[in-house]
Amino acid sequence: MQLARQLGVSQTPIREALGRLEAEGLVVKTHLVGYSVAPQLSAPIGRAL
């Protein structure tokens, strides 16, 4: 996982954080693709994430 390598952490906290963001509707998980910013968020908010 690229983000885990960039941050120097294991994949587990990244997965947990993405799971929480998904539960709050801030990101969307696409099978075999990954995560992306939820479409209902405005562009400035999405860039801030």
C-alpha positions in Angstrom: 0.0 0.0 0.0 1.6 3.2 -1.2 0.2 5.5 1.5 1.5 3.2 4.3 5.0 3.3 2.8 4.9 7.1 2.4 3.9 7.5 6.0 6.2 4.9 7.3 3.4 2.9 9.0 1.9 -0.5 8.7 -1.1 -1.1 6.5 -3.4 -1.9 9.4 -3.9 1.7 10.7 -4.4 2.9 7.1 -7.1 0.3 6.5 -8.8 1.1 9.7 -8.8 4.9 9.0 -10.2 4.3 5.5 -12.9 2.0 6.9 -13.9 4.8 9.3 -14.0 7.4 6.5 -16.1 5.0 4.4 -18.5 4.5 7.3 -18.9 8.3 7.6 -19.6 8.5 3.8 -16.4 10.5 3.1 -14.8 8.0 0.8 -16.1 5.2 -1.4 -14.4 1.8 -1.8 -14.4 0.3 -5.2 -13.6 -3.4 -5.5 -10.2 -4.1 -7.1 -9.6 -0.3 -7.5 -9.3 1.3 -4.1 -10.7 4.3 -2.3 -11.8 7.6 -3.7 -13.4 10.8 -2.3 -17.2 10.4 -2.1 -18.9 12.1 -5.0 -21.2 14.3 -2.9 -18.3 16.2 -1.4 -17.4 19.5 -3.0 -14.1 19.8 -4.8 -12.4 22.0 -2.1 -13.3 19.5 0.7 -12.1 16.6 -1.4 -8.8 18.2 -2.0 -8.4 18.9 1.7 -8.7 15.2 2.5 
